[in-house]
Amino acid sequence: MLRDAIVSGHLVPNQRLVEADLSEEYNASRGNVRIALSELSVEGLVERVQNRGARVRAVSVQEAVEITEVRGAIEAMCASKAAKRAGPDEIRTLRSIAERMTHAVETGLLTEYSQCNKDLHSLIITMSGQRTAAETIKRLRGQAVRYQFRLSNHPGRPSVSLPQHLAIIEAVCSHDPDAASEAMSRHLESVAEAIRSSDA
């Protein structure tokens, strides 16, 4: 719940996170709140300041761009591996995500599109079988997630990213590792550029 509140902007950068207040608001024990804050600190969403407790970590646009660029390199490798390993069931799931994404763009369902986006990236990482990459991407994504959440809910963004996602899906389903890597790299370069432009 805390992660969602930070990602959605309900809790804003540099906002203090007081354990007693959070415990009351989320109806959770102080111990569980402390554990949650520790996990979010590892993910880069929360930072602990000496003698001041915890607060929502502020990530600059430049840092978000750099994080997305690093993600691009790692996820391109994952897409390549996923293309080599794709089985019939996974291909069916990818095709289903492509249909859902297309329908979401055609009908303006931004929340559905955002969920499909998450499902697609998560599935490709899982298909790659690269556990180290999965853990690294999870940490990186968490740190820049506010910017990506804002982008995914921007009215014009899904129509830009849809063909990029469909290209990734087609390459993986066609067992073409080079095309999958290139399509994923292009997609995340586009995300980085959109984040950069959001600061203009």
KEKE-3310 file (N, C-alpha, C; in steps of 0.2 Angstrom, whole numbers, plus 5000, padded with zeros to 4 digits):
npx = (5004:5010:5020:5012:5005:5016:5021:5009:5009:5002:5009:5022:5038:5051:5042:5039:5039:5031:5032:5021:5010:5008:5006:4993:4986:4986:4982:4991:5003:5017:5029:5027:5026:5038:5046:5041:5045:5059:5060:5056:5066:5077:5072:5074:5064:5061:5070:5081:5084:5097:5093:5081:5072:5062:5059:5050:5059:5067:5068:5078:5074:5085:5092:5081:5081:5094:5092:5082:5089:5099:5091:5086:5097:5098:5085:5085:5094:5087:5075:5081:5085:5073:5066:5073:5069:5055:5040:5026:5014:5018:5020:5006:5001:5008:5003:4990:4992:4996:4984:4975:4982:4981:4967:4965:4971:4963:4951:4954:4958:4967:4972:4971:4980:4991:4993:4994:5006:5015:5013:5018:5032:5036:5033:5042:5054:5053:5053:5065:5073:5083:5088:5096:5096:5082:5080:5089:5082:5070:5074:5079:5068:5059:5064:5063:5049:5039:5040:5037:5025:5018:5020:5013:5000:4998:4988:4992:5003:5002:4998:5009:5019:5013:5015:5029:5029:5021:5030:5041:5034:5031:5044:5049:5040:5042:5054:5066:5080:5089:5081:5072:5079:5084:5071:5066:5076:5075:5062:5064:5073:5065:5056:5065:5068:5055:5054:5064:5060:5049:5053:5055)
npy = (4994:5006:5007:5009:5021:5029:5028:5032:5045:5050:5050:5061:5066:5069:5069:5067:5051:5045:5033:5031:5038:5032:5019:5020:5026:5015:5005:4996:4987:4995:4988:4981:4992:4997:4987:4987:5000:4998:4989:4996:5006:4998:4996:5009:5019:5025:5035:5035:5047:5053:5055:5060:5052:5043:5047:5050:5046:5058:5058:5064:5071:5068:5057:5048:5046:5041:5029:5022:5021:5012:5001:4998:4992:4980:4974:4973:4962:4952:4951:4946:4933:4928:4927:4916:4906:4905:4897:4888:4891:4902:4911:4911:4918:4930:4935:4937:4947:4957:4959:4964:4976:4983:4984:4992:5004:5008:5010:5019:5015:5019:5014:5000:4998:5002:4991:4980:4984:4982:4968:4963:4967:4960:4947:4944:4946:4936:4925:4925:4919:4925:4928:4937:4948:4951:4954:4966:4974:4976:4984:4995:4999:5003:5014:5024:5024:5033:5042:5035:5030:5042:5044:5033:5036:5047:5055:5054:5045:5030:5027:5030:5021:5008:5002:5000:4990:4980:4977:4971:4960:4953:4950:4942:4931:4926:4920:4927:4933:4944:4954:4955:4960:4972:4979:4980:4988:5000:5004:5007:5017:5026:5028:5034:5046:5052:5054:5063:5074:5077:5086:5097)
npz = (5000:5004:4994:4983:4986:4985:4972:4965:4968:4979:4991:4992:4985:4996:5007:5024:5033:5045:5057:5067:5062:5050:5054:5060:5049:5040:5047:5053:5062:5071:5070:5057:5049:5050:5044:5031:5027:5027:5017:5006:5006:5002:4989:4984:4985:4997:5009:5023:5035:5045:5062:5058:5054:5041:5024:5008:4995:4984:4967:4954:4937:4928:4935:4934:4920:4918:4925:4918:4906:4910:4913:4900:4894:4901:4900:4887:4885:4892:4884:4872:4877:4881:4869:4864:4872:4872:4874:4868:4877:4883:4872:4868:4879:4877:4865:4869:4878:4869:4861:4872:4875:4863:4862:4873:4870:4859:4865:4875:4888:4900:4912:4911:4900:4906:4916:4907:4902:4913:4915:4903:4903:4915:4912:4901:4907:4916:4907:4902:4912:4919:4934:4942:4934:4935:4948:4949:4939:4946:4957:4950:4943:4953:4958:4948:4946:4948:4938:4927:4929:4928:4915:4909:4911:4904:4891:4877:4877:4877:4864:4857:4863:4860:4847:4849:4859:4853:4843:4851:4856:4845:4840:4850:4850:4838:4839:4838:4843:4841:4835:4845:4856:4850:4848:4862:4867:4859:4863:4877:4876:4870:4881:4890:4884:4883:4897:4899:4891:4898:4908:4902)
capx = (5000:5014:5023:5007:5004:5022:5021:5004:5010:4998:5014:5026:5045:5053:5037:5041:5035:5031:5029:5015:5005:5007:5003:4986:4982:4986:4979:4996:5008:5023:5034:5026:5027:5046:5048:5039:5049:5065:5060:5055:5072:5081:5070:5075:5058:5062:5077:5082:5089:5099:5089:5075:5067:5061:5055:5050:5065:5066:5073:5078:5073:5091:5093:5076:5083:5099:5090:5079:5094:5102:5085:5086:5102:5097:5079:5086:5097:5081:5071:5084:5085:5066:5065:5076:5066:5048:5036:5019:5010:5021:5018:4999:5000:5011:4998:4984:4993:4995:4977:4973:4985:4978:4960:4965:4973:4957:4945:4956:4958:4974:4974:4972:4986:4997:4993:4997:5013:5018:5012:5022:5039:5037:5033:5048:5060:5053:5054:5073:5076:5089:5086:5100:5093:5075:5081:5091:5077:5065:5076:5079:5061:5056:5067:5060:5043:5034:5040:5034:5017:5015:5020:5008:4994:4998:4984:4995:5009:5000:4998:5017:5022:5009:5019:5035:5027:5019:5037:5044:5030:5032:5051:5050:5035:5046:5061:5071:5083:5092:5075:5069:5084:5083:5065:5066:5081:5072:5056:5066:5076:5059:5054:5070:5067:5049:5055:5068:5055:5044:5056:5056)
capy = (5000:5012:5008:5011:5028:5033:5028:5036:5052:5051:5052:5065:5067:5072:5069:5063:5045:5044:5026:5031:5040:5027:5013:5022:5026:5009:5000:4991:4987:4998:4983:4980:4998:4997:4982:4990:5006:4995:4986:5002:5009:4994:4998:5016:5023:5028:5035:5036:5053:5052:5059:5063:5046:5041:5051:5048:5048:5062:5056:5069:5068:5065:5051:5044:5045:5036:5022:5019:5019:5005:4996:4997:4988:4974:4971:4971:4956:4948:4950:4941:4927:4926:4925:4909:4901:4906:4891:4889:4894:4909:4914:4913:4924:4937:4937:4939:4954:4962:4960:4968:4982:4986:4986:4997:5010:5009:5012:5024:5013:5020:5009:4993:4998:5002:4985:4976:4986:4979:4961:4961:4967:4955:4940:4944:4945:4929:4920:4925:4915:4928:4930:4943:4954:4952:4958:4972:4978:4977:4989:5001:5001:5006:5021:5029:5022:5038:5046:5030:5030:5048:5044:5028:5039:5053:5053:5052:5040:5023:5026:5030:5015:5002:4999:4997:4984:4975:4974:4967:4954:4949:4947:4936:4926:4924:4917:4931:4936:4950:4959:4956:4965:4979:4982:4982:4994:5006:5005:5010:5023:5031:5030:5039:5052:5055:5057:5069:5079:5079:5091:5103)
capz = (5000:5004:4987:4978:4987:4983:4965:4962:4970:4985:4995:4987:4986:5002:5012:5030:5034:5053:5059:5071:5058:5045:5057:5061:5043:5036:5051:5053:5068:5070:5067:5050:5045:5050:5039:5024:5026:5026:5010:5001:5006:4998:4982:4982:4985:5003:5012:5030:5036:5052:5067:5055:5052:5034:5020:5002:4991:4978:4961:4949:4930:4926:4938:4931:4913:4918:4928:4912:4901:4912:4912:4893:4892:4905:4898:4880:4886:4894:4878:4868:4880:4881:4862:4863:4877:4872:4873:4865:4882:4884:4866:4868:4884:4874:4860:4872:4880:4863:4860:4877:4874:4857:4864:4878:4867:4855:4869:4880:4895:4902:4918:4908:4896:4911:4918:4902:4901:4918:4913:4897:4905:4920:4908:4897:4912:4919:4902:4901:4916:4922:4941:4944:4930:4938:4955:4947:4936:4951:4961:4946:4941:4959:4959:4943:4944:4948:4931:4922:4931:4925:4907:4906:4912:4899:4886:4871:4877:4875:4856:4855:4865:4858:4842:4851:4863:4848:4840:4856:4857:4838:4839:4855:4848:4831:4841:4835:4849:4839:4834:4852:4860:4847:4850:4869:4868:4856:4867:4883:4874:4869:4888:4893:4880:4886:4904:4898:4888:4903:4912:4897)
cpx = (5004:5018:5018:5005:5010:5022:5015:5004:5006:5003:5020:5033:5046:5048:5040:5036:5036:5028:5022:5009:5003:5004:4995:4983:4981:4983:4984:5000:5014:5028:5033:5027:5035:5048:5047:5043:5057:5065:5060:5062:5077:5079:5071:5070:5058:5069:5076:5087:5090:5096:5083:5070:5067:5057:5055:5056:5064:5071:5072:5076:5079:5093:5088:5078:5089:5097:5086:5084:5097:5097:5085:5091:5101:5091:5080:5089:5091:5077:5074:5084:5077:5064:5068:5072:5058:5045:5029:5014:5012:5019:5011:4998:5003:5006:4992:4985:4993:4988:4974:4976:4982:4971:4960:4967:4966:4952:4947:4957:4965:4976:4975:4978:4992:4998:4996:5004:5017:5018:5017:5030:5040:5037:5040:5054:5059:5055:5062:5076:5082:5087:5090:5097:5086:5076:5084:5086:5072:5067:5076:5072:5058:5058:5064:5053:5038:5034:5036:5027:5014:5015:5014:5001:4993:4994:4987:5001:5007:5000:5005:5020:5019:5013:5025:5034:5025:5026:5041:5041:5031:5039:5052:5046:5038:5052:5066:5075:5086:5086:5072:5073:5084:5077:5064:5071:5078:5066:5059:5070:5070:5056:5058:5069:5061:5050:5059:5064:5050:5046:5057:5051)
cpy = (5006:5013:5011:5019:5032:5034:5032:5044:5054:5053:5055:5065:5071:5072:5064:5057:5043:5038:5026:5033:5035:5021:5014:5022:5020:5003:4994:4992:4991:4994:4982:4986:4999:4993:4984:4996:5003:4992:4991:5006:5005:4995:5005:5021:5027:5029:5037:5042:5052:5058:5062:5058:5045:5046:5048:5051:5052:5060:5061:5066:5065:5058:5046:5042:5040:5029:5019:5017:5012:5000:4994:4991:4981:4971:4969:4963:4951:4946:4945:4934:4924:4924:4918:4904:4901:4899:4892:4892:4901:4913:4916:4918:4931:4939:4940:4946:4959:4964:4965:4975:4986:4989:4992:5004:5012:5012:5017:5022:5013:5015:5002:4993:4998:4995:4980:4978:4982:4971:4959:4961:4962:4948:4939:4943:4938:4924:4920:4921:4918:4931:4936:4949:4956:4956:4965:4977:4980:4984:4996:5004:5005:5013:5026:5028:5028:5042:5041:5030:5036:5047:5039:5031:5045:5051:5051:5047:5033:5022:5027:5023:5008:4999:4996:4991:4979:4972:4970:4960:4950:4946:4941:4930:4922:4920:4921:4936:4943:4956:4960:4961:4972:4982:4984:4988:5000:5008:5009:5016:5029:5033:5035:5046:5056:5058:5063:5075:5082:5085:5098:5109)
cpz = (5000:4997:4982:4979:4985:4975:4962:4964:4976:4991:4991:4989:4992:5008:5018:5031:5041:5054:5062:5067:5053:5048:5058:5054:5039:5040:5052:5059:5066:5067:5060:5046:5045:5044:5032:5022:5024:5019:5005:5001:5002:4990:4980:4982:4992:5005:5019:5031:5044:5056:5064:5053:5044:5030:5013:4998:4985:4973:4956:4942:4927:4928:4935:4924:4913:4920:4922:4907:4903:4911:4905:4891:4895:4902:4890:4880:4887:4888:4873:4871:4880:4874:4861:4866:4876:4870:4870:4870:4883:4878:4866:4873:4881:4869:4863:4875:4875:4861:4865:4876:4868:4859:4869:4875:4862:4859:4875:4887:4897:4908:4916:4904:4901:4914:4913:4901:4906:4917:4908:4899:4910:4916:4904:4902:4915:4914:4901:4906:4920:4929:4943:4940:4933:4944:4953:4944:4941:4955:4957:4944:4947:4959:4954:4941:4944:4941:4926:4923:4928:4918:4905:4907:4908:4893:4879:4871:4875:4867:4853:4857:4862:4852:4844:4855:4858:4845:4844:4856:4850:4838:4844:4852:4841:4833:4838:4840:4847:4839:4841:4856:4857:4849:4857:4870:4865:4860:4874:4882:4873:4876:4891:4890:4882:4893:4904:4896:4894:4908:4908:4899)
residu = (MET:LEU:ARG:ASP:ALA:ILE:VAL:SER:GLY:HIS:LEU:VAL:PRO:ASN:GLN:ARG:LEU:VAL:GLU:ALA:ASP:LEU:SER:GLU:GLU:TYR:ASN:ALA:SER:ARG:GLY:ASN:VAL:ARG:ILE:ALA:LEU:SER:GLU:LEU:SER:VAL:GLU:GLY:LEU:VAL:GLU:ARG:VAL:GLN:ASN:ARG:GLY:ALA:ARG:VAL:ARG:ALA:VAL:SER:VAL:GLN:GLU:ALA:VAL:GLU:ILE:THR:GLU:VAL:ARG:GLY:ALA:ILE:GLU:ALA:MET:CYS:ALA:SER:LYS:ALA:ALA:LYS:ARG:ALA:GLY:PRO:ASP:GLU:ILE:ARG:THR:LEU:ARG:SER:ILE:ALA:GLU:ARG:MET:THR:HIS:ALA:VAL:GLU:THR:GLY:LEU:LEU:THR:GLU:TYR:SER:GLN:CYS:ASN:LYS:ASP:LEU:HIS:SER:LEU:ILE:ILE:THR:MET:SER:GLY:GLN:ARG:THR:ALA:ALA:GLU:THR:ILE:LYS:ARG:LEU:ARG:GLY:GLN:ALA:VAL:ARG:TYR:GLN:PHE:ARG:LEU:SER:ASN:HIS:PRO:GLY:ARG:PRO:SER:VAL:SER:LEU:PRO:GLN:HIS:LEU:ALA:ILE:ILE:GLU:ALA:VAL:CYS:SER:HIS:ASP:PRO:ASP:ALA:ALA:SER:GLU:ALA:MET:SER:ARG:HIS:LEU:GLU:SER:VAL:ALA:GLU:ALA:ILE:ARG:SER:SER:ASP:ALA)
# end
